[in-house]
Amino acid sequence: MNTADRAEALTRAAAHFPELSPPTARDMLEYVRLELGHEEILDGFQMYGGHLSMALAPRTILHILSGNTPHAAFQTMLRGLLLGSHNLVKFPSDGLGKLEGFPALLPAGLASKLECSRQLEDDWLRRAEAWVVFGSDVTVAEFRAKCPSHIPFQAHGHRISVAVVLEDPDLRSCALAARDVSLFEQMGCLSPQVIFVGGDAHRYAGALASEMERFALASPSPPLPLAAQAEIATARADWEFRASGDHGVEVWKGQGWTVVLEESEEFPVSPLHRFVFVKPLPADLSFSLSRFSNHLGGLGIWPGMPANAARFVEAGFSRICPVGRMQDTPFTWHSDSQQNLASLVRWVDFEP
């Protein structure tokens, strides 16, 4: 199969996962063109500047997937298959739900290019010509130490995302922010943990709580492990105790969600699972987030205008988008500020 054929087949299979924003064949071919210069450059020599070039995909790519990122897992499998590589996919030990049925949706020619397991098979590290690793900083460091220096290594470690509401007198962004927080149970790297508000933060927090409740009624959170339940209960109790003697703290909660208004300049830590903080927007957001600069992921902004995005390009975020679209990444995005196809291929130039 050539690149165009693979894109068509992947589109048909990906359509079974509408919740993961599946790309079209046109999206995939445009992605190849943007990163590699030509839609057919994986299939043969194409003009590249003053000479001809061809991009050679790794024969085998190892993907180490994380349980909290089904969207990222979906995209990295699509990328590996789009390149035409054989893919060794290590699912998390608890699995990735219906995404594990993806190979069965593919035609035989592509399905044969996926080997999937919840265990890291003994020979996979030796066979792989490129590694893509999702997980905690500890997990990434562990695999980086094992990876030979000549092997391309693509790391996707721990990330923190936030949202900034510069102005919203009509509170139109609250329902959108509730969706951003609640999707994937706030476990993804693009899930906002804190919302900074340029206007009345207390009013915004109350309205957000109403929208969190509305979203929860339409899409209840799944049962949580006992450890997560205990962590959330402890965090709620701690913040409610602080609220009893601190007029700058208030807590709203419901079945499966929590909103905390917190007015200090301290950056709070969320236990996740739809537990979000609302804080007044500081005068210098970049300074407030500086100790997390190596771990910043996405920034949702409202209003979602280019001029507003330009205010935060130096803060360290790899992606800026309107509030309400934080979980809906385009297939062409630079995940963790890197080119995800170009960083894996090898180039051959021909000068006739």
ZIJOZI-V805523 format. One record per residue. RES is the residue in one small letter. SS is DSSP state (H for helix, E for strand, L for the rest). PHI is phi in whole degrees, 0 to 359 (* if undefined). PSI is psi in radians with two decimals (999 if undefined). Layout:
res->(RES,RES)
ss->(SS,SS)
phi->(PHI,PHI)
psi->(PSI,PSI)
//
This chain:
res->(m,n,t,a,d,r,a,e,a,l,t,r,a,a,a,h,f,p,e,l,s,p,p,t,a,r,d,m,l,e,y,v,r,l,e,l,g,h,e,e,i,l,d,g,f,q,m,y,g,g,h,l,s,m,a,l,a,p,r,t,i,l,h,i,l,s,g,n,t,p,h,a,a,f,q,t,m,l,r,g,l,l,l,g,s,h,n,l,v,k,f,p,s,d,g,l,g,k,l,e,g,f,p,a,l,l,p,a,g,l,a,s,k,l,e,c,s,r,q,l,e,d,d,w,l,r,r,a,e,a,w,v,v,f,g,s,d,v,t,v,a,e,f,r,a,k,c,p,s,h,i,p,f,q,a,h,g,h,r,i,s,v,a,v,v,l,e,d,p,d,l,r,s,c,a,l,a,a,r,d,v,s,l,f,e,q,m,g,c,l,s,p,q,v,i,f,v,g,g,d,a,h,r,y,a,g,a,l,a,s,e,m,e,r,f,a,l,a,s,p,s,p,p,l,p,l,a,a,q,a,e,i,a,t,a,r,a,d,w,e,f,r,a,s,g,d,h,g,v,e,v,w,k,g,q,g,w,t,v,v,l,e,e,s,e,e,f,p,v,s,p,l,h,r,f,v,f,v,k,p,l,p,a,d,l,s,f,s,l,s,r,f,s,n,h,l,g,g,l,g,i,w,p,g,m,p,a,n,a,a,r,f,v,e,a,g,f,s,r,i,c,p,v,g,r,m,q,d,t,p,f,t,w,h,s,d,s,q,q,n,l,a,s,l,v,r,w,v,d,f,e,p)
ss->(L,L,H,H,H,H,H,H,H,H,H,H,H,H,L,L,L,H,H,H,L,L,L,L,H,H,H,H,H,H,H,H,H,H,H,H,L,L,L,L,L,L,L,L,L,E,E,E,L,L,E,E,E,E,E,E,L,L,L,E,E,E,E,E,L,L,L,L,L,H,H,H,H,H,H,H,H,H,H,H,H,H,H,L,L,E,E,E,E,E,L,L,L,L,L,L,H,H,H,H,H,H,H,H,H,L,L,H,H,H,H,L,L,E,E,E,E,L,L,L,L,L,L,H,H,H,H,L,L,E,E,E,E,E,L,L,H,H,H,H,H,H,H,H,H,H,L,L,L,L,L,E,E,E,E,E,L,L,L,E,E,E,E,E,E,L,L,L,L,L,L,L,L,H,H,H,H,H,H,H,H,H,H,H,H,H,L,L,L,L,L,E,E,E,E,E,E,L,L,L,H,H,H,H,H,H,H,H,H,H,H,H,H,H,H,H,H,H,L,L,L,L,L,L,L,H,H,H,H,H,H,H,H,H,H,H,H,H,H,H,H,H,H,H,H,L,L,L,E,E,E,E,E,E,L,L,E,E,E,E,E,E,L,L,L,L,L,L,L,L,L,L,L,L,E,E,E,E,E,E,L,L,L,L,H,H,H,H,L,H,H,H,H,H,H,E,E,E,E,E,E,E,L,L,L,H,H,H,H,H,L,L,L,L,L,L,L,L,E,E,E,E,L,L,L,L,L,L,L,L,L,L,L,L,H,H,H,L,L,L,L,L,L,L,L,E,E,E,E,E,L,L)
phi->(*,273,299,296,295,296,298,296,294,294,300,295,288,293,297,284,235,299,290,252,51,295,280,269,300,297,301,292,292,295,298,299,297,295,273,245,101,202,297,250,286,277,260,173,294,226,299,214,68,264,212,256,221,223,263,256,285,301,295,219,242,265,243,258,260,252,290,263,227,299,296,294,298,300,293,291,294,299,297,298,288,299,293,90,280,277,237,259,248,265,287,298,300,271,83,230,59,290,297,290,271,302,303,291,272,268,295,305,297,268,302,290,267,238,244,241,202,275,247,278,295,303,262,294,298,288,283,288,260,203,238,236,236,250,155,292,301,294,297,299,296,298,284,299,294,274,282,302,296,273,267,302,231,250,255,227,266,296,224,241,239,221,232,232,254,288,201,197,298,266,59,290,276,298,296,292,295,298,295,303,290,276,299,59,56,67,269,279,290,256,277,291,258,225,243,266,242,280,257,279,295,296,298,295,298,296,291,297,301,298,285,297,295,297,295,295,293,280,219,297,288,287,303,262,301,301,296,293,301,294,295,293,299,295,296,299,297,298,287,292,294,297,294,294,232,226,289,269,231,213,236,241,210,208,289,91,211,212,237,237,274,217,261,284,274,292,273,281,255,270,281,69,58,66,243,236,255,243,223,298,290,288,298,231,296,301,293,297,259,300,286,252,302,275,232,282,252,251,234,268,234,215,294,275,253,306,296,288,298,298,292,239,293,268,285,116,284,268,213,233,208,294,305,103,238,295,266,254,279,290,297,272,291,272,302,55,64,227,278,274,266,299,285,254,276,245,257,234,255,233,245,290)
psi->(2.39,-3.12,-0.76,-0.70,-0.72,-0.71,-0.73,-0.80,-0.69,-0.64,-0.77,-0.70,-0.71,-0.43,-0.28,-0.05,1.11,-0.48,-0.20,0.35,1.08,2.43,2.78,2.96,-0.67,-0.70,-0.78,-0.76,-0.61,-0.63,-0.79,-0.77,-0.77,-0.72,-0.56,-0.13,-0.38,2.47,-0.46,0.30,-0.24,-0.24,-0.28,3.08,2.40,2.73,2.35,1.67,-2.23,0.27,-3.06,2.53,2.69,2.41,2.20,2.08,2.68,2.47,-0.60,2.28,2.32,2.23,2.07,1.95,2.68,2.56,-0.31,0.12,1.17,-0.60,-0.82,-0.67,-0.75,-0.82,-0.69,-0.59,-0.72,-0.74,-0.79,-0.71,-0.62,-0.67,-0.38,0.19,2.80,2.40,2.19,1.91,1.96,1.81,2.72,2.75,-0.50,0.01,3.10,0.66,-2.40,-0.25,-0.41,-0.22,0.05,-0.78,-0.58,-0.27,-0.14,2.67,2.77,-0.68,-0.55,-0.66,-0.57,-0.23,0.17,2.16,2.03,2.45,2.65,-0.07,2.58,1.85,2.61,-0.65,0.03,-0.72,-0.65,-0.64,-0.50,2.37,-0.05,2.54,2.36,2.07,2.17,2.45,-2.93,2.92,-0.60,-0.77,-0.80,-0.79,-0.65,-0.79,-0.58,-0.67,-0.50,-0.33,2.21,2.57,-0.44,-0.04,2.24,2.33,2.04,2.02,2.39,1.54,-2.81,2.36,2.59,2.29,2.63,3.00,2.65,2.11,1.78,-0.73,2.40,1.23,-0.46,0.02,0.56,-0.36,-0.18,-0.79,-0.66,-0.71,-0.67,-0.66,-0.80,-0.73,-0.72,-0.54,2.44,0.39,0.51,0.29,-0.24,2.85,-0.26,0.16,2.15,2.35,-0.44,2.43,2.05,2.28,2.23,-0.31,-2.34,1.75,-0.63,-0.81,-0.72,-0.74,-0.71,-0.72,-0.66,-0.72,-0.72,-0.69,-0.56,-0.71,-0.75,-0.74,-0.70,-0.61,-0.65,-0.55,1.42,2.59,2.57,2.88,2.41,2.63,2.69,-0.65,-0.72,-0.71,-0.75,-0.70,-0.74,-0.73,-0.73,-0.77,-0.74,-0.79,-0.72,-0.80,-0.58,-0.61,-0.75,-0.66,-0.49,-0.39,0.17,1.98,-0.16,0.12,2.37,2.56,2.31,2.45,2.73,-2.94,1.74,0.17,2.74,2.37,2.26,2.13,2.22,2.06,-0.03,3.01,-0.04,2.43,1.98,2.76,2.16,2.43,0.06,-2.84,0.94,0.72,1.82,2.56,2.52,2.25,2.64,2.51,2.12,2.80,-0.61,1.60,-0.68,-0.73,-0.72,-0.52,0.10,-0.59,-0.16,0.23,-0.51,-0.01,0.22,2.39,-1.64,2.67,2.08,2.36,2.64,2.23,2.57,1.12,2.59,-0.66,-0.62,-0.69,-0.66,-0.42,-0.34,0.22,-0.40,0.00,-0.39,0.01,2.53,-0.25,2.33,2.30,2.93,2.57,2.39,-0.26,0.29,-0.50,-0.09,1.36,2.41,2.67,-0.43,0.07,2.68,1.47,2.17,0.64,0.49,2.74,2.07,-0.32,-0.87,-0.52,-0.13,-0.42,2.85,2.47,2.48,2.16,2.47,2.20,1.73,999)
//
